[in-house]
Amino acid sequence: MSLAPDAPPLAVIGGGIVGCALALALDHAGVPVVLLDQGPPPGPESDPRRGVALAPDVLAFLAGLEVDVPQTPYAHMTVWDHSGPAALHFSATEVGLPRLGAMVENDRLRWALTQTLHARGVPLRWGARVAQVRWPSLGVGPQLTLLDGETLPVALVCAADGGHSPLRGLAGIGVQDEPMHQRAVVTAVVTERPHEATAWQRFLPTGPLAFLPLDDDAEGRHRCSVVWSVDEDRARVLEALDDDAFCEALSEAFEYRLGAVLSAVPRAAFPLQQRHAERYAAPGLVLLGDAAHVVHPLAGQGVNLGLRDVMALVPTLGTGLRQGPKP
């Protein structure tokens, strides 16, 4: 699919994982695209506390875009409840797959996407904040006005600018919010025993606790990424613990499945909520990723859903471009 040579580009607003993946997929499809983000360009540094478990279809999609990112595959998943010893075990071999998914550090994935975009010559506008939008009317397409006064005619605005999406607000699209009254405490830990290529999740009365596999470090120590969803009061207690007390509390909550938690990088915590846009599209605009839907980190579906938005949108845009505007 392609636009006329003199057609304005599609504008992707938001240079996170979903926005970068959309810009790359559109470029692969031959669609002129420009990516704008109000922040600085990402660097190669990575925070091991921020990772995502990507599903096989999403991993295949990224591979098709020629994105090479370090990843830790896992072939098993174990889920159990606080109320008894019974557990559910899932294995890739049971469903004829080489793996159930892979852990990828968010920063490394974003860096790989931006480097691939740069290599392909896709225009990346960092530090570009959209101040106003003239939405399409009378056959005239959208036009962005940036904070510095620059105007940019575009064919379509694709907003992947996060859960507090300014573009969604400029379009007057409301949201349905559902506060969770919980916080996610995240860290990366060293465990006594290896993770066995397994994603682990225990359901506690205050919320789920996940240990997700990371590669061993340079010293051969076994590592996992941890997401511990807890009530707000419990989160404040966990955040206030010293490192040794936190590792002990985490080991106990995880029932020492991988032995003791030996160390943890400094913790971070963020509030949990669910947010759903009342519409995903309006004239001249489409929402993707967290701009459209914010979900609980249970099962790590947030980034997967956002990338599946991209996987669904690009063929849909192809159909629209082939059919052309309606008379």
N, C-alpha and C positions, 0 to 999 in steps of 0.2 A: 504494500500500500504506500501511497505517496501523495503529497500535496503538490499543487502547482509551484513552479520554481519561485514565483514572487509572493507566495502565500506567507502570511505571518506565522511564526512558530507557535507551537503549543508551549505554554508556560507551566513549569512545575514549580510550585512554591513550597519550599522546605527541603533542606539538604540532609535529612536523616536517611536511615536505611531505606524506607519505603519510597521517599521522593527520588533518591539516587537510582534505585532499581527501576522506577518508572521511566526516568529520563533515559536510562541505558536501554531499556526494552523498546522505547519509542525510536531511539536512534538506530537500533538493530532493525526495526521495521521500516526504516527509511523516512521517518517523520521528522521534520525540523523541530527542534526542541531547545528551550533555554531553561536552565535551572537557576532559581533565585533563592537565596537564604540570607536572613538578616544577621547571621552570626559570622564568625571568622571561619576560614577553611580548617578542616580537621587535620591533625597531625598523626604520625605513626604510633604515638603512645597509646597504650591500652590499659583500661581499668578492669582487672579480672573479676571484680564484683558485678560487673554488668555483662551478663551473657544471656544467650537465648538458645533453647533447644529447637533446632529446625527440623521439620518433617521431611521425609524423602522426596515428596513432590516439589517442595520448595528448594531443596538442595539441587534437584535436577534442573529446575528453572534457572537458578543462579549459574550452574555449570554451563547451561545453554547460552548464557550471556557472557561466557568466558571470564567469569569472576573467580579468581584464585584466592581463597582465604583459608588460613589455618583452621582446622576443625578437629574435634575429638569425637569420633563415632562411638555410638553405643548400640549394642545388640539386644539388651535386656532392659526390662523395667520391673521394679518391685514396688507394690503399693500395699500398705497395711494400716490398720486402725489402732487407736490407743486402747480400745476396749478388749482386745484379745490377741492371741498369737497368730490367728489366721492371716494369710497374705495372698495377694494376687500376683502372679508372675507372668510376664509377657516376654516372648522371645521372637526375634526376627525370623528364625528358621521355621517357626510355626506358621508364618504367613508367607513364606517363600521370598523373603527379602534379605539382602546382605546386612542391613542395619535398620533399626527403628528410627534413627535420626542421628543428629550430631550436634554437639555443643559448639557454639561459635561466640567469641567475645564481640560484643556490639561494636566497640571501637575499631577492632580489626576488620570487621565486615564493612563498616562505613568507609574506612580508609581504602580498602580494596576496591569498593565501588567507585569512589571518587578518582582513584588512580586510573581505573579502566575508562571512566568518562573522559578524563584528561587525555589519555592516549588516543581516544577516538575523536578528539577535537570538539566535543560537545561544550558549548558555552556555559561556564559556571560563574555566576555572579554572586560572590560572597559580599557580605555587608550591604546587601540590597534589600531595603525594607519597603514593602508596599504600603503607601499611605491612603490611596483611593483607588477605586475601580469604577470605570464606566462600563456597565453591563450592556450586552448587545441589544440593539433596537434598530428597527427599520433596515435590516440587512447589514448593519455595521457591527463588526465583532467587538469583543471586549477590548478595553484599553487600560493598562496599568499606569498609575502615576506613582513614582517612587518618592521617597522622603526628600531626595535632593531635587525634586521637580522634574526629573526625566520622565517622559511618557513612552510607553512601549505597547504598540498594538499587538495583539496575540489572537490566535485562533480559538483557544480554549484555556481556561484557568484550571489547573489540576492542583488542588490544595492538599498537601501532605505536611501541613505545618503544625501538627501536634494536637493534643487534647484540648488546648485553649485556643484553637485555630482563629487567628485574626481574620483570615479570609472568610471563614464561615460566618463570623460576626458581621463583616462588611456586606455579605449577601443576605443578612437578616434571617439566617436559618437558626432556629432554636434547638435546644438540647434537652434531653431527659436525664437528670442526674440521680444517681442512687449512691449516697455515701455508704461506705462499708464499715465505718468506725473501726478500722483496722489500719495497721502499718506493716509494711514489708521491711524486715531487717535483712540486709544483704551483706554478704562477705565472701571471701574465698579462704578455704581452710586447708591445712595439711592434716591428713588422717593417718592413723597407725597402720591400717591395711589398705590395699588398693581397692578402687571402686568397682573392679571386675567388669568394666565396660557396661555398667548398669546405671540407669537413672532411678533414684530412690525417692519415695515420697511417703511420709507418714502423716495421717490425719489425726490432729490433736483437737481437744475441745475448743481451743482458742484459734484454730486455723491450721492449714497444711504446712509441713516442713519438707523442703526438697533439698536433696544432695544431688548435684548434677556433675557428671564427670568432666574433669579437665586433664590435660596431659601432665605427667610428672614434671617437676621442675628440673633445673640443671643439675641439682644434687641428688636426683632420683627419689625425691619425696613425693608422696601420693597426694594429689590435690583434687578438691571439689569446689564448685560454686554452690553457695547456699542461699536459698530464699526462704525466710521464716516469716510467715504471715501470722500476726498475732493481734489481739485486741490492743487498743491504744494504751491502756494502763500497763499491760504486760510489756509492750514495746518500750515504754519509758524506763521500766526496770532493767530490761536487757541492755538498752543503750547506756545506762549508768554503770553497769558492771565493769570491773577491771578485766583485762584480757584473760587471766587465768580463770576467774569465776565465770566469764562468758563461755569459754571453751568447755568447762565442766558442765554448765547448764545445757549447752548444745549437745554434748556427748550423751547426757542423760535423756534429753528429749528424743534423740535419735536411737536410743537403746543400744548404743555402742555397736551398731551394725558394722561399722568399719573400724572397730576398736576406738581408742580415745581420739578426740580432736586435739592435736598437739599444738596448733597455733592457728591464728586467724589474722588476716589483714584488717586494718581499721574498718569498723562497721559503718554502714550508711543505712538510712531508713527513709521511707517516703510513704505518704498516705495512700491508701487504696480507695478506689471508687470505680463505679461503672458509669459511663456516659455514652449516650446514644443520640446522634443527630436525628432530628425529625425528618430530614430528607438527605439523601446522599448526592443529589444533583439539583441544579437550577439552571436557567438559561445562561450558557457561557461558563458554567462551573461544575466540577465534580469533586467530591470529597473522597479521600483515601486514608487508610490507616487510622491513627488515633483521632484525626480530625473527624472521622465518621463514627468510630466506635472505640471506646476505652473499656477493656475488660479486666477482670481479676487475673493475676498472674498464674492462677491454677492451670497446670498443664502447659504453660508457656505459649499460649495461643496468640498473644498480642501481635508480635512481629509476623508470625505465620499468617494470621488473618490479613494483615496489611499487605504482605507480599502476594497473597492470593487475590487481593483487590487488584493488584497490578496485573496478575496473570489473567484475570477476567476482563479488565478494562481494555487492554491493548487490542485484543481481537475485536472487541465491540467497536472501538474507534475505527478499526480497519473496515468493518462493515459500513459504518457511517460515511467514511471517506469514499468508499467505492460507490455508494448510492448517491452521494452528493446532497446538497441542501434540498429540503422539500419545497415545492413550488408554493 
